[in-house]
Amino acid sequence: MCSNIRLYSKLINHCTLLDSLPFYSYNAAFSGYQASKLNPTRFFATQGRNFQRFGLLFDIDGVLVRGKKILPTAPDAFQRLIDSAGKFRVPTVFVTNAGNKLRHHKAEQLSEWLNVEVHEDQVVMAHSPLKLFDQFFEKQMLVSGQGPVREIANNLGFTKITTIDDMRAAYPQLDCVDHKRRLVKPDSNAPVIPRIEGLLLFGEPVRWETSLQYLIDVLMTNGNVMGTPTSSYPHLPILACNMDLQWMAEANMPRFGHGAFLLCLEALFKKVTGKDLIYTALVGKPSEITYYHSETMVQHHARKIGINHPITTLYAIGDNIHTDIFGMNLYKEYLLRRRGSTKKIAMQGARGLDLSTHDFKGLTAENCYSVLVKSQLVCSIEMPQMLLLNFQSECTLIFLEPYQFQDQLIYVTGVYNENEKHVLEHSPRDFLPVEAKLQEPSITVGCVYEAIDTIFRRENFS
């Protein structure tokens, strides 16, 4: 279920010992896959698309990939989502809190990883919902993050951009932490910096101390870093993306995400001014506006693949209870509140959104389900004699006869860790307190292939 499906049958043939698996036997776990392989008609059946009313929202890191390594079951899982011509037969959107790429670059990356054609209109980056905040498009915005931040901002609609690198070139004397980089005179080619009118925070920067210093300086001087600090309050608008405190890469434990950087910014501002940092927009998962934007993308993809009726059921598949699961459940609650009111209901994390400019007619989902991918395996070990399988953090040892299948090591792939003795609250400050029920998944699975299989069975789709 959570090992490489293509290799699984080969591995089983070389096993001399296989203890029982924790929550499914081998036969039960793989019966659907084996039946599909033996029955191509079942595998590629379209089952009348007019009856298909569900759409899928996929997290990427920890569900489909870990770092830059594709997880074993993902390519096989996505073969179930396409027809014999290689076209999607289920409305599918990828929702990631990454913010260091343009959508079309992420789509190209996904296409290569999954062996399916993914269009940029199927990709929701952490910053994608900012295109709804058009009242800031003509304001001078200071951008923090890494990657092509200027191009990303322009692509969203922002026209007047200053980067942290621009600030450092113009005002190097403000960046003092790294003594080896300390400069007094500005670069001769430094741009003239207009007064900053707002902050755009796309993701964690490379040099945290530099970005934190300039961001605090801008907030303290109301956009004119050469002026006198006034600590004006309310401060300049802040549009921030990606609230993940941690995320899963190639390391053996979660790494700091942009949520950790935001936590530093909030703490510094509070310590220096005695006041709370206020976000005009806080987008990316778990914000409701991100799921609203994602739903409209699902409806759009449905039309594109020939489904002309509304999609009424959404499944969000992720590995983080503080973002993926909490976000989908939060959106479900939002939809319930919205249906029960004749007024437009504000969304958490979207103080700056002008609701009067949005009719929300794209909201047709009636059922929202969160799917937690608890643990997976990446087959990557140098010792083919023994394979450690981790299913829901329980271990099953499989002793293999010498068999060189890959150079790989097995490890759990997601952020979720059920062995934590104390439940820590990693959700963003502005979303606290969190009701415990909002971090409970509707469905729990071991890998993305099992997620697809479970959803198909629930929807009577094959």
N, C-alpha and C positions, 0 to 999 in steps of 0.2 A: 504493500500500500504506500509506504513512504520511502522505499528504496527504489533504485532505478528499475522501472518496470521491464525495460528491454533486457536487462541483465538478470532479472529475478529468476526466471526459469533456469538459466544457466547456473546460477549460484546454488539453487536448490538441489540440482543434480550432483553438486560437489559437497553437499553438507553431510557430515557424519553425526551431527547433533543439532536438533532444533527444538528449543523449549517452546511451550505454548505462548502465543502472543497475547498481550494484555486485554485488547478489547475486540479483536476479530481474529478468527483463525485464518490461516493462509487461504484456504479454499473460499471462505466467506469474503475475505477482503478482496480477492482477485477474481471472483467468479464473474463479475460484470465485465472486467477487462478481458478475461479469457473468452467469454461468450462473444464479445464484440470482435475479437480477433478471428474467431471461428466463423462469425456470421457478418460479412461485410454489409449485407442489406440492412441489418439492424444498426450497424455502426454509422452508416451514412443516410439513414432514412430521414426524410424531411418532415414527415408526419404533419403535413398540411399547415403551412406557416400561419394561415388565418386563425388557427386556434392557439397560437403561441403568444402569451401575454406577459412573459417575464424578461427581465434584463439583468445583466451582470456588471458589477463594479469590482474591479480587481485592484488590490494593493499590489505593489511590485516587489520592493525589498522585503525579504523574509518569507514571501509567498511564491514568487516566480524565480527570483534570483537571490543570491547572497553575495554582496559586493558585485563583482563582474562575472560570477559563475552562475550559470543557469542551473536551477534545481532539477533533479532527475525526472520527476513526474510531469513537469510543466509542458514540454513539447507534446507528449502523448495526450495530456489533458486537452490541449488546444486543438488537437486533431478532431476531437469530438464536437468542437464548436463550429467546424467548417464543413461544407458539402464537398462532393467529389470534384468540384471545380475550384476548390480552395477558397471559396467565399464564406464569410460568416453567415451562419443561419440563426444565431442568437444575438440580439443587440448587446454589444460588449464595449465597455469603456474602462480605461485604466486610470486609476486615481492615485496619484503619488504625491507625497509631501516634498519630493525633490524640487529644487528651484534653480538649478544651475545649468539648465539646458533650455533650448527652444523646443516647442512641441514636436516639430517635424524631425528633429534629431533624436528625440526619445522614441518616436514612432519607428524610425529606421532601426534603432537599437533593439526594440521589441520584436520587430519583424525578423531580424537576424537570430535572436535568441529562440523564438518560438516557432520558426519556420512557417509563419502565416503572414499575410500582408496586413499590416496595421497602418491605418491612415492617421494623420495628425489630429483629425477631428474626433478620434477615439481616445485622445490623451488629455487628461486634466492634470496639469502641474499645480504645485502649491499656489503659484501666483496667478493662475488662469482666471479666478473670479474677480481679480482686480480690474478687469476690463469693464465691469459693471459700475466702477467708481469714476465715471467720466468727468465729474466736477473737478477732478484734480489733474486732468490731462494737460492743461495749459499752465500749471503751476511749476515753479522751479523746485525739483525734487532731488534730494540727496539719496543716492542708492548705495546700499551695503549688500555684500554677498560675494560670490565668486563665480567664475565663468563669464559669459558675454552679457554682463548685467545691463550695459547700455542698450544693446540690441534687444534684449528681453523686454526692457521697459518701453522702448519704441514700438515693439511688436504689440504690446498691450494697449498702446494708444498715448502713452506719456511722451510729451514732445520736448520738454526742457529738463535735461538730465545733467547732474553733477555727480561724479563718482568719488569714493573715498580716495582713490589715487589722485584725482584732480585736486582734492583738498590738500593732500600731502604735498603735491608739487607746488601749490600756491602758498601753503602755510606749513612748511616743514618743521618750524620751531615748536609747533604744538604737539608733535609726536616725539615723546621723550623717553619712553620706557627702554627701548633697545639703544644702549649707548653707542653701539657700533654704527647705527643708522642715523644718529642725531645730526641734523643739519640746521643751520641758522638762516642761510640765504635761500630764497625760493629758486626753483628751476627757471632758467631764462626762457624756456618754452612753456612755462606754466600758464594755464588758461586764466582769464579774469573770472572770478567767481561772483555771480550775482547773489543777492540775498536769498537764502534758502527759505522755501515756503512750506516744505513738508518733507517727511522721511519715508523712503521705500526700503523695507528690509526683506530681501528675497531669501536669504539663507545664511548659514554660518560663514563668516569670512575666514580667510587664512590667518591673518594676524588680528586676533581678537582685541588686543590692547589698543591697537591703532584705531580700529573702527569704534570701539567703545569711547575712546577719548574724543574723537571728532563728533560723534553723535551727541554725547553729553554737552560738548562745547556749543554745538548748534542749538540745542534745546535751551541751554542757559543764557544764550545771547539773542534768542528769538530770531535766529537765522543769519546773524552777522557776527562771525567769530572774531572779528577785529574790534567789535564794539564792547561796551561794558556789560559784564554779566548782570542780568536783571532777574533771572529766574521767573520770567513772566508765566502766569498760569491763568487759564488753561494754556498749555504749551502748543507748539506747532503740531499739525496733524501727523499721525504715525500710521502708516499702512504696512502691516507685518504679515509675513507668510510663514507657514511651516512651524508648528508648535511642538514638534516631537522633541521630548527631553532626551530620548535615546533612540538609536536605530541600530539595525544589525548589518554589519559588513563582514569582512573575512575574519575578523578577530574572534576569539573564543568567548567574548562577552560583549554586551551592547556598548556602543560608542556615543559620545555626546552629539546631540543634534542641535538644530537652531533654537529649540525650546530652552536649552541650557544657556545659549547666548542671550536670549531674551530675559531669562532669569537674572543674569548678571547685569543687564541694562536696567531692569526694574529695580534691583537692589541698589545699584550705584545712584540712580536718580533719586530714590527714596532717601538714601543716606546723605546726599549732597543738598537736597532741597527740603526734605521733610514731607514731601508730597508724593502721591501715587502717580506712576506713569499711566497715561490714558491712551488706549489704542483707538484710533478712528475706525480701523479695519483690522481684524485678526482672522486671516483666511488660511485655507488649507484644512486638512482634517484636524480636529473633529468639528469644525464650524458648520453650521446648518447651511450657510450660503454655498459652501463647497459642494454639498450634496444636492442642493437645489440646482446648481450649475451642472453637476454630473448627471442629474436626472434629465435635464433638457438635452444633454449630449446623447443620452441613451435613446430618448424619443427621436432625435435627429438620425441616429444610426439605424433605428428601426425602419424609418421611412426609406433610408438609403438602400437597405437590403430587401425591400419589398413588403414590409409589414406596415399596413396602412391604418391599423387601429391603435388606440392608446396602449401603452405598456403599463399595466396596473400593479405588477409585482416586481420589486427590486431585491436583489441579493448582493450584499457587500461582503467581499471575502478578504480578510486581513489577518495579521498576526499580532496586533497590538490592541489590548483591551482599552487603553487610554486614548487611542485615536480612532482606529478602524471600527471597533465595536461600539465604543461610546458615541462616536460621530453618527453612525447609522441609527442607533437608538435615539439619539437626540433629534435627528431629522424626523424620525417616526413620530416623536412627541410633537414636533413642530407642525407636522401635517395634521395631526389630530386637533391641535389648538386652532389651526387655520380653518379647518372644516367647521369647527364649532363657533366661528365668529364671522360677522359680516364686515369687520374691519380688517385692514391689512396688519398682520402681526409681525412685529420686529424680530430680527434674527440675532442671536447671540454672536458677538464678534463682528457685527456689521453696523456699528453706530452711525457710520458715515454714509450708509446706503440710502439714497432717496427713494423710498418706496413708491412715491407717486409716479415715478417714471417706469415702473415695472408692473405688468398686469398679472404675472404669475400664472398665465393660462397654460403654461407647459407642465404644470404640476398635475399629473394624473395618477400617480402611484397611490394605491390603496393599502398595499401590504409591503412592509419593509422588514427584511430579515438580515441579521448579522451572522456571518459565518467565521468562526475562529479557527485558524490553522494553528494547532497547538505546537506541534513539533514535526520536523522533517529530517531527512538525512541527505547529506551530500556525500556520495560514495567517492572517497578520495583517500585511500590508505596505501602505504607502502608495504604492509604486511598482509598478504593474501591468506595467511594461515588462519587468521581470526577476524571476524567481522562483528562489530558491536552495533546492534540496532537499538535505537532509542525511540520507543513509541510512548508518547505521553510521559516522558521522563522516566519510564521504567526500562530496564535493560534486558535484552535477550541475547545470549551469546550463540553465535553460529560458528562452529569450528569447520573450516574448509580444508579440503585437500589442496595441495599447491595448485593455484589457478590464477594466472595473471590476467585480471580483467581490466583494471585501471589503476593509475597511481593516485589514489585518493584517500582522504580521511573522512570519517563519519562524524557528523556533529549536528546538533539541533540548530535549526536555521532561523527561528523567529525571536522576537523580543520577549514574548510571553514566557514566564517561568513559574510553573505551578508549585515549585519547591520552596519559594520564598515563604518564610515563616510569618513575616509581618506584611500586611497589605499596605504598600506605600502608594501615596496619591501623586501620580506623575502628570495628572491632567493640568492644562494651562490655568494660570491664576484666575483669569476672567471667566472660567467655566466652573469654578468651585462655588459651593460644595457640590459634589457629584453624588447623585442617588446611586446606591449600590446596584439597583436593578438595571441602570443604564450601562453598566459595564459587564452585563451578563449576555453572552451570545445566544442567539436563537438556535444555532447549530454548532457543534464542535466536531472537527475532523482532524486527521493526521497529516494530510497533504492536499495539494490543489486538485489532484486527480480524484481523490475521494470527495472533495467538495463538489466537483462537477457531477460525479456519479450520484451523489445524494440529492442534489438539486434536480437533476433529470428525473429521478424516481419520484420526488415530491410533485413535480409538475407533469408526470406521466408523459415525458418527452424522451424521444430516443433518436 
